[in-house]
Amino acid sequence: MSYVVVVVEVVPVEGRREELVDQLRRNSERVLALRVGCRSYFIDDQGPDGPVTVLTKWDSEEALRRHLAGPTAAQVVDSLVGLLATPMVPRIVAGRPAAQEGPGGPGGL
């Protein structure tokens, strides 16, 4: 089975890191509740001076496209206005799992 992983490193506005991470958590709950092909949504907060990285795993490119074309994606972006010091630049990785079933499903995520 193939999948798509989206990786985005976000840079918070100074003094708004906690607010940004809280909003990212709310966004993850919203996206996962829709059950539109998003298998997992991880937020990796490396602390006050490190990056905040968001990783999402999608069933397929088509599932990601449907999400991006829908209203929830626009709401997610709008919810981050004023919290980001730089624009988000997603990196999209498509592929097939290199390993057997891992702790988070195929490919380990």
N, C-alpha and C positions, 0 to 999 in steps of 0.2 A: 504494500500500500504506500502511495506517495503522500506527502504532506508539505506544508509550507510553514516556515518559521519567520516571524517578523521580529527584528531586533531594533530597538530605538533607545539611544542614550539621551536622556533629558537633563537639561541644566536648569536648576531652579533659580528664580530671582532671589537675590540675597535676602535672607531673613524669612523666606517663604517655603523653605524645604519641607517642613513638616506638613504644611497645608497642601503642597504639591503631592506628597506621598499619600496623604489621606484621600485626596481627590482621585489619584490613580487607583487606589483600592476600591473606591466607590465605582469607578468606571469598570474595573475588572468584574465586579459583581453584576453590573448591568449587562455587560457583553456576554458573560457566561450564562446568565439567566435566560437569554434569548434562544440559546441552543441553535445557533445559526452556523455551526461548523467550527467554532472555536473550542478546541479541546482543552487548552490550558492557557493561563494568563499569569505570568510571574512578574513580580516587582522585586528587583534586587537593589536595595538601598545600601550603599557602601559607607554610610556615615556622613558626618558633617562636611568633610572635605573630599569625599569620593563621589563617583558618579551614581546616578540613579538610572538603572537600565530596566527597560520593559521588554519582555519576551512573550510573544503569543504564538501558539501552535494551532494551525488551521488544517482541517480535513483535506483541503485542496485549494488551488488557486481560485477556482470558481467560488468556493465558499468565502474566501477573503474578498474577492471582487463584489459579491452580493452584499457583504457587510459594509464595504467602503461606499457602495452606492446608496445605502439605506440611511435613514435618519439618525440612527444611533451613532454612527461614526462621526457625523457632523456635531452631534451633541457632546460626544467625547472631546473633540477638538475645541469646541466652544467652552467647555468646562475648564480648560487649561489656560484660557486667555488671562494674562496678567500674572501667571505663575511661572512661565518659562522665560529664561534669560536669552535663549537662542531658539530658532525654529527647530522643530522636530525633523529629523532626516531618517526615515525608516530604511533599514537594510532588509531585503527579502531574500530568504534562502529556501530554495525548493530542493527536495530530494527524497530519498528513500532511507529508511532506517538501516544503519550499518550493523546493528546488534539485534539480538533476540529481545523479546519482551523484557523491558527494564522496569524499575520501580514506578515510573510515570507513564508506562505504556510503551508502544513501539518507539525505538530510538532513545528511550530514557527520559524524554521530557514529559 
